Amino acid sequence: MARTDRLQRQRKIDGYAVAAIAPVLALLPAWFIAVAAFWWVASQFYYVPFAVFAALWLLCGGSLFIRPVQRIALQRLLGARTPTRTERDTLQRSWHIVAQANHIPPGKFVLAVSDSEDLNAFASGGHLVVVSSWAINNLSHDELCGVLAHELSHHLGMHTIALTIGQWLTIPIVLLAKIGFLLQNVAHAATDVFATRSSLGSLIGKTFTGFITIISWLFLSVITVSQYIGNAIGKGAEFKADETAVAMGFGRQLLNALRIVVDSGQGERSAQWTDRLITAHPPARTRIARIDAQLRQMPRGNHR
């Protein structure tokens, strides 16, 4: 492969990586409040300036882009696991082909498995690639190459950076919301007790319970809005990753993998707009059509 081709395979921030900052910005106000709440509790035992406390949290999130941390912590945070020997052999056989085609050391990335009965894969952090157990056990070698090339494309386009930061920022928000719902249950139980003794106590208890409930749902709604924004941007990033996979020479393999999704009845465009909001992937049929069109425009010798 020519030197110019090698340069094209290096990491390079594209427009979708920049746009992915939007859902992170949507999370920041809620994250700031959540971290401030935990800082206040921690400061009752040992005082640390809020700026230091918040900076330490962000630094811990930055560690998720370090390969050993991704292998030990991030994959577990995402519900993935280390491959078994058989899974590792299958993954490595396809991964080596994709890495070699892009002049990338195979060991530069961390491969993990999610126990799922769907044809699924995703990229996270700076080096993590997660593939579903179903895909490993049922896809052919070539089809798995196509899927891995698509996920590598996300890393090369830097699409995973903002996504991983957003996942880290949601942790204190979710924790605070869960604490809020726990307090809501406690307050509700206490209200039932006081209701038999004092109408004023009942009113105060119901007001407090309602206030906590509203606050907890507001925090979760911020995460939901951020996810909707991220999903809208993510569809474009998926198309871009498909285009890059085709340019790598793995378009036909990815096309065949997507046809399995269509054959399973999951490749159609959702009829309801609400359903389209909750998915970050465009319809498989649409992706197939775009990949097929790109392949037709390429010289025949560039097809694998």
ABEGO torsion letter per residue (X at the ends): XBAAAAAAABBBBBAAAAAAAAAAAAAAAAAAAAAAAAAAAAAAABBBBAAAAAAAAAAAAAAAABAAAAAAAAAAAAGBBBBBAAAAAAAAAAAAAAAAAAGBBAAABBBBBBBBABBBBBBBEAABBBBBAAAAAABBAAAAAAAAAAAAAAAAAGAAAAAAAAAAAAAAAAAAAAAAAAAAAAAAAAAAAAAAABAAAAAAAAAAAAAAAAAAAAAAAAAAAAAAAAAAAAAAAAAAAAAAAAAAGAAAAAAAAAAAAAAAGAABBBABAAAAAABABBBAAAAAAAAAAAAAABBAAABX
